[in-house]
């Protein structure tokens, strides 16, 4: 019985570790794409379109929130 419980906890820890890694990757991509979008839009000298850089940031924030929600659900005691 104890070995089964230990195996289950190891499996949960693996899932949580993967979710945390995905969350970290999402944040990195968000910074990269937002910066790249801003640089591309600003090179034309038209700063009024800089708000378009918010689109990838918002999309990645939603995805990151989803990963955090899944992680919290896994940590919740049964």
PyMOL Python script that loads the backbone (N, CA, C, O; Angstrom):
from pymol import cmd

cmd.read_pdbstr("""\
ATOM      1  N   UNK A   1       0.826  -1.195   0.000  1.00  0.00           N
ATOM      2  CA  UNK A   1       0.000   0.000   0.000  1.00  0.00           C
ATOM      3  C   UNK A   1       0.866   1.253   0.000  1.00  0.00           C
ATOM      4  O   UNK A   1       0.599   2.183  -0.761  1.00  0.00           O
ATOM      5  N   UNK A   2       1.880   1.295   0.823  1.00  0.00           N
ATOM      6  CA  UNK A   2       2.743   2.468   0.915  1.00  0.00           C
ATOM      7  C   UNK A   2       3.506   2.691  -0.392  1.00  0.00           C
ATOM      8  O   UNK A   2       3.723   3.835  -0.791  1.00  0.00           O
ATOM      9  N   UNK A   3       3.910   1.624  -1.052  1.00  0.00           N
ATOM     10  CA  UNK A   3       4.632   1.741  -2.318  1.00  0.00           C
ATOM     11  C   UNK A   3       3.727   2.328  -3.402  1.00  0.00           C
ATOM     12  O   UNK A   3       4.181   3.109  -4.238  1.00  0.00           O
ATOM     13  N   UNK A   4       2.464   1.954  -3.384  1.00  0.00           N
ATOM     14  CA  UNK A   4       1.515   2.505  -4.358  1.00  0.00           C
ATOM     15  C   UNK A   4       1.325   4.003  -4.142  1.00  0.00           C
ATOM     16  O   UNK A   4       1.267   4.775  -5.099  1.00  0.00           O
ATOM     17  N   UNK A   5       1.232   4.395  -2.907  1.00  0.00           N
ATOM     18  CA  UNK A   5       1.045   5.812  -2.591  1.00  0.00           C
ATOM     19  C   UNK A   5       2.275   6.623  -2.992  1.00  0.00           C
ATOM     20  O   UNK A   5       2.150   7.724  -3.529  1.00  0.00           O
ATOM     21  N   UNK A   6       3.447   6.082  -2.735  1.00  0.00           N
ATOM     22  CA  UNK A   6       4.682   6.753  -3.120  1.00  0.00           C
ATOM     23  C   UNK A   6       4.763   6.902  -4.638  1.00  0.00           C
ATOM     24  O   UNK A   6       5.168   7.952  -5.137  1.00  0.00           O
ATOM     25  N   UNK A   7       4.385   5.871  -5.363  1.00  0.00           N
ATOM     26  CA  UNK A   7       4.406   5.925  -6.835  1.00  0.00           C
ATOM     27  C   UNK A   7       3.427   6.984  -7.342  1.00  0.00           C
ATOM     28  O   UNK A   7       3.730   7.715  -8.285  1.00  0.00           O
ATOM     29  N   UNK A   8       2.253   7.062  -6.713  1.00  0.00           N
ATOM     30  CA  UNK A   8       1.253   8.055  -7.090  1.00  0.00           C
ATOM     31  C   UNK A   8       1.769   9.475  -6.852  1.00  0.00           C
ATOM     32  O   UNK A   8       1.591  10.353  -7.697  1.00  0.00           O
ATOM     33  N   UNK A   9       2.403   9.696  -5.712  1.00  0.00           N
ATOM     34  CA  UNK A   9       2.950  11.019  -5.409  1.00  0.00           C
ATOM     35  C   UNK A   9       4.079  11.385  -6.357  1.00  0.00           C
ATOM     36  O   UNK A   9       4.213  12.549  -6.734  1.00  0.00           O
ATOM     37  N   UNK A  10       4.890  10.415  -6.749  1.00  0.00           N
ATOM     38  CA  UNK A  10       5.955  10.672  -7.730  1.00  0.00           C
ATOM     39  C   UNK A  10       5.356  11.060  -9.079  1.00  0.00           C
ATOM     40  O   UNK A  10       5.873  11.943  -9.762  1.00  0.00           O
ATOM     41  N   UNK A  11       4.268  10.397  -9.458  1.00  0.00           N
ATOM     42  CA  UNK A  11       3.604  10.729 -10.718  1.00  0.00           C
ATOM     43  C   UNK A  11       3.050  12.161 -10.671  1.00  0.00           C
ATOM     44  O   UNK A  11       3.210  12.925 -11.623  1.00  0.00           O
ATOM     45  N   UNK A  12       2.400  12.512  -9.560  1.00  0.00           N
ATOM     46  CA  UNK A  12       1.873  13.865  -9.413  1.00  0.00           C
ATOM     47  C   UNK A  12       2.988  14.902  -9.467  1.00  0.00           C
ATOM     48  O   UNK A  12       2.842  15.946 -10.103  1.00  0.00           O
ATOM     49  N   UNK A  13       4.100  14.614  -8.800  1.00  0.00           N
ATOM     50  CA  UNK A  13       5.226  15.548  -8.815  1.00  0.00           C
ATOM     51  C   UNK A  13       5.758  15.737 -10.226  1.00  0.00           C
ATOM     52  O   UNK A  13       6.134  16.849 -10.599  1.00  0.00           O
ATOM     53  N   UNK A  14       5.798  14.666 -11.019  1.00  0.00           N
ATOM     54  CA  UNK A  14       6.245  14.771 -12.407  1.00  0.00           C
ATOM     55  C   UNK A  14       5.327  15.660 -13.237  1.00  0.00           C
ATOM     56  O   UNK A  14       5.792  16.463 -14.046  1.00  0.00           O
ATOM     57  N   UNK A  15       4.026  15.510 -13.032  1.00  0.00           N
ATOM     58  CA  UNK A  15       3.057  16.327 -13.769  1.00  0.00           C
ATOM     59  C   UNK A  15       3.195  17.794 -13.370  1.00  0.00           C
ATOM     60  O   UNK A  15       3.190  18.674 -14.230  1.00  0.00           O
ATOM     61  N   UNK A  16       3.318  18.057 -12.082  1.00  0.00           N
ATOM     62  CA  UNK A  16       3.457  19.437 -11.607  1.00  0.00           C
ATOM     63  C   UNK A  16       4.754  20.053 -12.120  1.00  0.00           C
ATOM     64  O   UNK A  16       4.780  21.230 -12.480  1.00  0.00           O
ATOM     65  N   UNK A  17       5.819  19.275 -12.156  1.00  0.00           N
ATOM     66  CA  UNK A  17       7.091  19.775 -12.678  1.00  0.00           C
ATOM     67  C   UNK A  17       6.965  20.136 -14.157  1.00  0.00           C
ATOM     68  O   UNK A  17       7.487  21.163 -14.592  1.00  0.00           O
ATOM     69  N   UNK A  18       6.278  19.301 -14.927  1.00  0.00           N
ATOM     70  CA  UNK A  18       6.073  19.599 -16.355  1.00  0.00           C
ATOM     71  C   UNK A  18       5.239  20.864 -16.532  1.00  0.00           C
ATOM     72  O   UNK A  18       5.555  21.701 -17.378  1.00  0.00           O
ATOM     73  N   UNK A  19       4.188  21.006 -15.749  1.00  0.00           N
ATOM     74  CA  UNK A  19       3.350  22.204 -15.854  1.00  0.00           C
ATOM     75  C   UNK A  19       4.138  23.456 -15.503  1.00  0.00           C
ATOM     76  O   UNK A  19       3.993  24.486 -16.162  1.00  0.00           O
ATOM     77  N   UNK A  20       4.969  23.378 -14.472  1.00  0.00           N
ATOM     78  CA  UNK A  20       5.786  24.534 -14.096  1.00  0.00           C
ATOM     79  C   UNK A  20       6.787  24.866 -15.204  1.00  0.00           C
ATOM     80  O   UNK A  20       7.044  26.038 -15.479  1.00  0.00           O
ATOM     81  N   UNK A  21       7.346  23.847 -15.832  1.00  0.00           N
ATOM     82  CA  UNK A  21       8.268  24.074 -16.951  1.00  0.00           C
ATOM     83  C   UNK A  21       7.563  24.714 -18.133  1.00  0.00           C
ATOM     84  O   UNK A  21       8.112  25.607 -18.779  1.00  0.00           O
ATOM     85  N   UNK A  22       6.349  24.262 -18.417  1.00  0.00           N
ATOM     86  CA  UNK A  22       5.572  24.856 -19.502  1.00  0.00           C
ATOM     87  C   UNK A  22       5.252  26.317 -19.202  1.00  0.00           C
ATOM     88  O   UNK A  22       5.314  27.167 -20.090  1.00  0.00           O
ATOM     89  N   UNK A  23       4.914  26.600 -17.967  1.00  0.00           N
ATOM     90  CA  UNK A  23       4.612  27.977 -17.568  1.00  0.00           C
ATOM     91  C   UNK A  23       5.836  28.873 -17.761  1.00  0.00           C
ATOM     92  O   UNK A  23       5.715  29.994 -18.254  1.00  0.00           O
ATOM     93  N   UNK A  24       6.997  28.386 -17.378  1.00  0.00           N
ATOM     94  CA  UNK A  24       8.226  29.152 -17.542  1.00  0.00           C
ATOM     95  C   UNK A  24       8.525  29.401 -19.021  1.00  0.00           C
ATOM     96  O   UNK A  24       8.933  30.499 -19.397  1.00  0.00           O
ATOM     97  N   UNK A  25       8.325  28.393 -19.850  1.00  0.00           N
ATOM     98  CA  UNK A  25       8.550  28.535 -21.288  1.00  0.00           C
ATOM     99  C   UNK A  25       7.592  29.551 -21.898  1.00  0.00           C
ATOM    100  O   UNK A  25       7.985  30.358 -22.741  1.00  0.00           O
ATOM    101  N   UNK A  26       6.335  29.508 -21.470  1.00  0.00           N
ATOM    102  CA  UNK A  26       5.328  30.454 -21.968  1.00  0.00           C
ATOM    103  C   UNK A  26       5.738  31.889 -21.650  1.00  0.00           C
ATOM    104  O   UNK A  26       5.594  32.774 -22.494  1.00  0.00           O
ATOM    105  N   UNK A  27       6.248  32.128 -20.443  1.00  0.00           N
ATOM    106  CA  UNK A  27       6.672  33.482 -20.072  1.00  0.00           C
ATOM    107  C   UNK A  27       7.843  33.944 -20.937  1.00  0.00           C
ATOM    108  O   UNK A  27       7.906  35.107 -21.334  1.00  0.00           O
ATOM    109  N   UNK A  28       8.757  33.041 -21.222  1.00  0.00           N
ATOM    110  CA  UNK A  28       9.887  33.399 -22.088  1.00  0.00           C
ATOM    111  C   UNK A  28       9.436  33.750 -23.496  1.00  0.00           C
ATOM    112  O   UNK A  28       9.894  34.737 -24.070  1.00  0.00           O
ATOM    113  N   UNK A  29       8.542  32.948 -24.053  1.00  0.00           N
ATOM    114  CA  UNK A  29       8.018  33.228 -25.390  1.00  0.00           C
ATOM    115  C   UNK A  29       7.239  34.538 -25.414  1.00  0.00           C
ATOM    116  O   UNK A  29       7.305  35.282 -26.393  1.00  0.00           O
ATOM    117  N   UNK A  30       6.512  34.819 -24.355  1.00  0.00           N
ATOM    118  CA  UNK A  30       5.741  36.053 -24.293  1.00  0.00           C
ATOM    119  C   UNK A  30       6.647  37.277 -24.373  1.00  0.00           C
ATOM    120  O   UNK A  30       6.375  38.207 -25.132  1.00  0.00           O
ATOM    121  N   UNK A  31       7.709  37.276 -23.601  1.00  0.00           N
ATOM    122  CA  UNK A  31       8.644  38.401 -23.629  1.00  0.00           C
ATOM    123  C   UNK A  31       9.290  38.519 -25.007  1.00  0.00           C
ATOM    124  O   UNK A  31       9.403  39.620 -25.547  1.00  0.00           O
ATOM    125  N   UNK A  32       9.710  37.399 -25.574  1.00  0.00           N
ATOM    126  CA  UNK A  32      10.369  37.413 -26.875  1.00  0.00           C
ATOM    127  C   UNK A  32       9.451  37.937 -27.978  1.00  0.00           C
ATOM    128  O   UNK A  32       9.840  38.809 -28.755  1.00  0.00           O
ATOM    129  N   UNK A  33       8.241  37.405 -28.041  1.00  0.00           N
ATOM    130  CA  UNK A  33       7.317  37.836 -29.102  1.00  0.00           C
ATOM    131  C   UNK A  33       6.850  39.274 -28.922  1.00  0.00           C
ATOM    132  O   UNK A  33       6.721  40.008 -29.902  1.00  0.00           O
ATOM    133  N   UNK A  34       6.597  39.683 -27.691  1.00  0.00           N
ATOM    134  CA  UNK A  34       6.166  41.071 -27.466  1.00  0.00           C
ATOM    135  C   UNK A  34       7.270  42.050 -27.844  1.00  0.00           C
ATOM    136  O   UNK A  34       7.006  43.073 -28.476  1.00  0.00           O
ATOM    137  N   UNK A  35       8.505  41.740 -27.458  1.00  0.00           N
ATOM    138  CA  UNK A  35       9.628  42.606 -27.795  1.00  0.00           C
ATOM    139  C   UNK A  35       9.851  42.644 -29.300  1.00  0.00           C
ATOM    140  O   UNK A  35      10.068  43.709 -29.877  1.00  0.00           O
ATOM    141  N   UNK A  36       9.795  41.481 -29.927  1.00  0.00           N
ATOM    142  CA  UNK A  36       9.967  41.422 -31.383  1.00  0.00           C
ATOM    143  C   UNK A  36       8.876  42.179 -32.120  1.00  0.00           C
ATOM    144  O   UNK A  36       9.149  42.884 -33.091  1.00  0.00           O
ATOM    145  N   UNK A  37       7.646  42.033 -31.662  1.00  0.00           N
ATOM    146  CA  UNK A  37       6.529  42.742 -32.290  1.00  0.00           C
ATOM    147  C   UNK A  37       6.691  44.244 -32.132  1.00  0.00           C
ATOM    148  O   UNK A  37       6.480  45.000 -33.081  1.00  0.00           O
ATOM    149  N   UNK A  38       7.065  44.675 -30.935  1.00  0.00           N
ATOM    150  CA  UNK A  38       7.282  46.109 -30.712  1.00  0.00           C
ATOM    151  C   UNK A  38       8.405  46.646 -31.599  1.00  0.00           C
ATOM    152  O   UNK A  38       8.266  47.712 -32.198  1.00  0.00           O
ATOM    153  N   UNK A  39       9.502  45.919 -31.682  1.00  0.00           N
ATOM    154  CA  UNK A  39      10.631  46.365 -32.501  1.00  0.00           C
ATOM    155  C   UNK A  39      10.223  46.459 -33.967  1.00  0.00           C
ATOM    156  O   UNK A  39      10.570  47.424 -34.648  1.00  0.00           O
ATOM    157  N   UNK A  40       9.494  45.468 -34.452  1.00  0.00           N
ATOM    158  CA  UNK A  40       9.073  45.473 -35.848  1.00  0.00           C
ATOM    159  C   UNK A  40       8.108  46.626 -36.134  1.00  0.00           C
ATOM    160  O   UNK A  40       8.221  47.293 -37.163  1.00  0.00           O
ATOM    161  N   UNK A  41       7.178  46.854 -35.239  1.00  0.00           N
ATOM    162  CA  UNK A  41       6.190  47.913 -35.455  1.00  0.00           C
ATOM    163  C   UNK A  41       6.796  49.304 -35.304  1.00  0.00           C
ATOM    164  O   UNK A  41       6.369  50.241 -35.979  1.00  0.00           O
ATOM    165  N   UNK A  42       7.779  49.448 -34.432  1.00  0.00           N
ATOM    166  CA  UNK A  42       8.377  50.758 -34.190  1.00  0.00           C
ATOM    167  C   UNK A  42       9.390  51.154 -35.267  1.00  0.00           C
ATOM    168  O   UNK A  42       9.730  52.331 -35.383  1.00  0.00           O
ATOM    169  N   UNK A  43       9.872  50.202 -36.047  1.00  0.00           N
ATOM    170  CA  UNK A  43      10.868  50.542 -37.064  1.00  0.00           C
ATOM    171  C   UNK A  43      10.280  51.415 -38.169  1.00  0.00           C
ATOM    172  O   UNK A  43      11.003  52.154 -38.837  1.00  0.00           O
ATOM    173  N   UNK A  44       8.989  51.325 -38.352  1.00  0.00           N
ATOM    174  CA  UNK A  44       8.335  52.151 -39.366  1.00  0.00           C
ATOM    175  C   UNK A  44       8.078  53.565 -38.864  1.00  0.00           C
ATOM    176  O   UNK A  44       7.653  54.424 -39.636  1.00  0.00           O
ATOM    177  N   UNK A  45       8.327  53.818 -37.597  1.00  0.00           N
ATOM    178  CA  UNK A  45       8.132  55.153 -37.042  1.00  0.00           C
ATOM    179  C   UNK A  45       6.685  55.474 -36.743  1.00  0.00           C
ATOM    180  O   UNK A  45       6.318  56.644 -36.635  1.00  0.00           O
ATOM    181  N   UNK A  46       5.862  54.455 -36.609  1.00  0.00           N
ATOM    182  CA  UNK A  46       4.443  54.658 -36.314  1.00  0.00           C
ATOM    183  C   UNK A  46       4.130  54.055 -34.944  1.00  0.00           C
ATOM    184  O   UNK A  46       3.707  52.902 -34.860  1.00  0.00           O
ATOM    185  N   UNK A  47       4.334  54.823 -33.873  1.00  0.00           N
ATOM    186  CA  UNK A  47       4.132  54.264 -32.529  1.00  0.00           C
ATOM    187  C   UNK A  47       2.674  54.002 -32.172  1.00  0.00           C
ATOM    188  O   UNK A  47       2.394  53.366 -31.157  1.00  0.00           O
ATOM    189  N   UNK A  48       1.750  54.479 -32.985  1.00  0.00           N
ATOM    190  CA  UNK A  48       0.338  54.281 -32.655  1.00  0.00           C
ATOM    191  C   UNK A  48      -0.097  52.825 -32.801  1.00  0.00           C
ATOM    192  O   UNK A  48      -1.146  52.450 -32.278  1.00  0.00           O
ATOM    193  N   UNK A  49       0.671  52.006 -33.488  1.00  0.00           N
ATOM    194  CA  UNK A  49       0.325  50.589 -33.640  1.00  0.00           C
ATOM    195  C   UNK A  49       1.039  49.717 -32.610  1.00  0.00           C
ATOM    196  O   UNK A  49       0.983  48.491 -32.698  1.00  0.00           O
ATOM    197  N   UNK A  50       1.703  50.328 -31.645  1.00  0.00           N
ATOM    198  CA  UNK A  50       2.447  49.573 -30.632  1.00  0.00           C
ATOM    199  C   UNK A  50       1.520  48.736 -29.752  1.00  0.00           C
ATOM    200  O   UNK A  50       1.966  47.765 -29.141  1.00  0.00           O
ATOM    201  N   UNK A  51       0.247  49.095 -29.678  1.00  0.00           N
ATOM    202  CA  UNK A  51      -0.693  48.312 -28.877  1.00  0.00           C
ATOM    203  C   UNK A  51      -0.849  46.895 -29.418  1.00  0.00           C
ATOM    204  O   UNK A  51      -1.308  46.012 -28.694  1.00  0.00           O
ATOM    205  N   UNK A  52      -0.481  46.662 -30.662  1.00  0.00           N
ATOM    206  CA  UNK A  52      -0.556  45.312 -31.224  1.00  0.00           C
ATOM    207  C   UNK A  52       0.392  44.345 -30.519  1.00  0.00           C
ATOM    208  O   UNK A  52       0.191  43.131 -30.569  1.00  0.00           O
ATOM    209  N   UNK A  53       1.417  44.872 -29.868  1.00  0.00           N
ATOM    210  CA  UNK A  53       2.345  44.016 -29.113  1.00  0.00           C
ATOM    211  C   UNK A  53       1.660  43.414 -27.894  1.00  0.00           C
ATOM    212  O   UNK A  53       2.150  42.435 -27.332  1.00  0.00           O
ATOM    213  N   UNK A  54       0.544  43.982 -27.481  1.00  0.00           N
ATOM    214  CA  UNK A  54      -0.187  43.435 -26.340  1.00  0.00           C
ATOM    215  C   UNK A  54      -0.917  42.139 -26.673  1.00  0.00           C
ATOM    216  O   UNK A  54      -1.225  41.351 -25.779  1.00  0.00           O
ATOM    217  N   UNK A  55      -1.192  41.917 -27.942  1.00  0.00           N
ATOM    218  CA  UNK A  55      -1.950  40.731 -28.338  1.00  0.00           C
ATOM    219  C   UNK A  55      -1.224  39.446 -27.922  1.00  0.00           C
ATOM    220  O   UNK A  55      -1.831  38.607 -27.256  1.00  0.00           O
ATOM    221  N   UNK A  56       0.065  39.256 -28.294  1.00  0.00           N
ATOM    222  CA  UNK A  56       0.716  38.021 -27.834  1.00  0.00           C
ATOM    223  C   UNK A  56       0.879  37.975 -26.320  1.00  0.00           C
ATOM    224  O   UNK A  56       0.824  36.898 -25.727  1.00  0.00           O
ATOM    225  N   UNK A  57       1.075  39.116 -25.696  1.00  0.00           N
ATOM    226  CA  UNK A  57       1.236  39.132 -24.238  1.00  0.00           C
ATOM    227  C   UNK A  57      -0.046  38.668 -23.551  1.00  0.00           C
ATOM    228  O   UNK A  57       0.010  37.886 -22.602  1.00  0.00           O
ATOM    229  N   UNK A  58      -1.183  39.135 -24.013  1.00  0.00           N
ATOM    230  CA  UNK A  58      -2.462  38.742 -23.427  1.00  0.00           C
ATOM    231  C   UNK A  58      -2.739  37.263 -23.688  1.00  0.00           C
ATOM    232  O   UNK A  58      -3.200  36.547 -22.799  1.00  0.00           O
ATOM    233  N   UNK A  59      -2.459  36.812 -24.897  1.00  0.00           N
ATOM    234  CA  UNK A  59      -2.688  35.404 -25.224  1.00  0.00           C
ATOM    235  C   UNK A  59      -1.827  34.488 -24.354  1.00  0.00           C
ATOM    236  O   UNK A  59      -2.310  33.472 -23.854  1.00  0.00           O
ATOM    237  N   UNK A  60      -0.564  34.841 -24.176  1.00  0.00           N
ATOM    238  CA  UNK A  60       0.311  34.019 -23.355  1.00  0.00           C
ATOM    239  C   UNK A  60      -0.055  34.119 -21.876  1.00  0.00           C
ATOM    240  O   UNK A  60       0.130  33.154 -21.135  1.00  0.00           O
ATOM    241  N   UNK A  61      -0.567  35.256 -21.433  1.00  0.00           N
ATOM    242  CA  UNK A  61      -1.006  35.398 -20.045  1.00  0.00           C
ATOM    243  C   UNK A  61      -2.188  34.468 -19.769  1.00  0.00           C
ATOM    244  O   UNK A  61      -2.268  33.857 -18.703  1.00  0.00           O
ATOM    245  N   UNK A  62      -3.089  34.364 -20.721  1.00  0.00           N
ATOM    246  CA  UNK A  62      -4.233  33.454 -20.572  1.00  0.00           C
ATOM    247  C   UNK A  62      -3.753  32.010 -20.524  1.00  0.00           C
ATOM    248  O   UNK A  62      -4.213  31.229 -19.692  1.00  0.00           O
ATOM    249  N   UNK A  63      -2.832  31.654 -21.412  1.00  0.00           N
ATOM    250  CA  UNK A  63      -2.301  30.294 -21.427  1.00  0.00           C
ATOM    251  C   UNK A  63      -1.539  29.985 -20.144  1.00  0.00           C
ATOM    252  O   UNK A  63      -1.646  28.878 -19.617  1.00  0.00           O
ATOM    253  N   UNK A  64      -0.777  30.938 -19.638  1.00  0.00           N
ATOM    254  CA  UNK A  64      -0.047  30.750 -18.391  1.00  0.00           C
ATOM    255  C   UNK A  64      -1.023  30.581 -17.223  1.00  0.00           C
ATOM    256  O   UNK A  64      -0.806  29.745 -16.346  1.00  0.00           O
ATOM    257  N   UNK A  65      -2.068  31.356 -17.217  1.00  0.00           N
ATOM    258  CA  UNK A  65      -3.091  31.212 -16.185  1.00  0.00           C
ATOM    259  C   UNK A  65      -3.747  29.842 -16.217  1.00  0.00           C
ATOM    260  O   UNK A  65      -4.076  29.281 -15.172  1.00  0.00           O
ATOM    261  N   UNK A  66      -3.936  29.309 -17.408  1.00  0.00           N
ATOM    262  CA  UNK A  66      -4.507  27.971 -17.554  1.00  0.00           C
ATOM    263  C   UNK A  66      -3.575  26.918 -16.949  1.00  0.00           C
ATOM    264  O   UNK A  66      -4.032  26.021 -16.241  1.00  0.00           O
ATOM    265  N   UNK A  67      -2.277  27.023 -17.223  1.00  0.00           N
ATOM    266  CA  UNK A  67      -1.319  26.083 -16.642  1.00  0.00           C
ATOM    267  C   UNK A  67      -1.295  26.192 -15.121  1.00  0.00           C
ATOM    268  O   UNK A  67      -1.219  25.177 -14.429  1.00  0.00           O
ATOM    269  N   UNK A  68      -1.359  27.409 -14.599  1.00  0.00           N
ATOM    270  CA  UNK A  68      -1.369  27.580 -13.151  1.00  0.00           C
ATOM    271  C   UNK A  68      -2.644  27.014 -12.536  1.00  0.00           C
ATOM    272  O   UNK A  68      -2.603  26.454 -11.441  1.00  0.00           O
ATOM    273  N   UNK A  69      -3.771  27.151 -13.224  1.00  0.00           N
ATOM    274  CA  UNK A  69      -5.022  26.578 -12.749  1.00  0.00           C
ATOM    275  C   UNK A  69      -4.930  25.057 -12.678  1.00  0.00           C
ATOM    276  O   UNK A  69      -5.357  24.450 -11.695  1.00  0.00           O
ATOM    277  N   UNK A  70      -4.373  24.445 -13.718  1.00  0.00           N
ATOM    278  CA  UNK A  70      -4.204  22.993 -13.709  1.00  0.00           C
ATOM    279  C   UNK A  70      -3.285  22.546 -12.579  1.00  0.00           C
ATOM    280  O   UNK A  70      -3.542  21.538 -11.921  1.00  0.00           O
ATOM    281  N   UNK A  71      -2.226  23.292 -12.362  1.00  0.00           N
ATOM    282  CA  UNK A  71      -1.291  22.948 -11.282  1.00  0.00           C
ATOM    283  C   UNK A  71      -1.964  23.044  -9.922  1.00  0.00           C
ATOM    284  O   UNK A  71      -1.752  22.182  -9.069  1.00  0.00           O
ATOM    285  N   UNK A  72      -2.770  24.075  -9.703  1.00  0.00           N
ATOM    286  CA  UNK A  72      -3.473  24.221  -8.434  1.00  0.00           C
ATOM    287  C   UNK A  72      -4.483  23.095  -8.229  1.00  0.00           C
ATOM    288  O   UNK A  72      -4.655  22.608  -7.112  1.00  0.00           O
ATOM    289  N   UNK A  73      -5.145  22.685  -9.296  1.00  0.00           N
ATOM    290  CA  UNK A  73      -6.101  21.578  -9.186  1.00  0.00           C
ATOM    291  C   UNK A  73      -5.404  20.279  -8.807  1.00  0.00           C
ATOM    292  O   UNK A  73      -5.951  19.477  -8.051  1.00  0.00           O
ATOM    293  N   UNK A  74      -4.208  20.070  -9.325  1.00  0.00           N
ATOM    294  CA  UNK A  74      -3.468  18.863  -8.983  1.00  0.00           C
ATOM    295  C   UNK A  74      -2.981  18.886  -7.542  1.00  0.00           C
ATOM    296  O   UNK A  74      -2.891  17.839  -6.902  1.00  0.00           O
ATOM    297  N   UNK A  75      -2.667  20.064  -7.029  1.00  0.00           N
ATOM    298  CA  UNK A  75      -2.159  20.176  -5.652  1.00  0.00           C
ATOM    299  C   UNK A  75      -3.274  20.084  -4.621  1.00  0.00           C
ATOM    300  O   UNK A  75      -3.015  19.822  -3.447  1.00  0.00           O
ATOM    301  N   UNK A  76      -4.495  20.296  -5.046  1.00  0.00           N
ATOM    302  CA  UNK A  76      -5.627  20.286  -4.121  1.00  0.00           C
ATOM    303  C   UNK A  76      -5.804  18.864  -3.570  1.00  0.00           C
ATOM    304  O   UNK A  76      -5.823  17.900  -4.335  1.00  0.00           O
ATOM    305  N   UNK A  77      -5.932  18.735  -2.245  1.00  0.00           N
ATOM    306  CA  UNK A  77      -6.110  17.399  -1.667  1.00  0.00           C
ATOM    307  C   UNK A  77      -7.423  16.778  -2.093  1.00  0.00           C
ATOM    308  O   UNK A  77      -8.425  17.468  -2.279  1.00  0.00           O
ATOM    309  N   UNK A  78      -7.404  15.497  -2.240  1.00  0.00           N
ATOM    310  CA  UNK A  78      -8.588  14.758  -2.698  1.00  0.00           C
ATOM    311  C   UNK A  78      -9.574  14.562  -1.582  1.00  0.00           C
ATOM    312  O   UNK A  78     -10.628  13.960  -1.788  1.00  0.00           O
TER     313      UNK A  78
END
""", "prot")
cmd.dss("prot")
cmd.show_as("cartoon", "prot")
cmd.util.cbc("prot")
cmd.orient("prot")
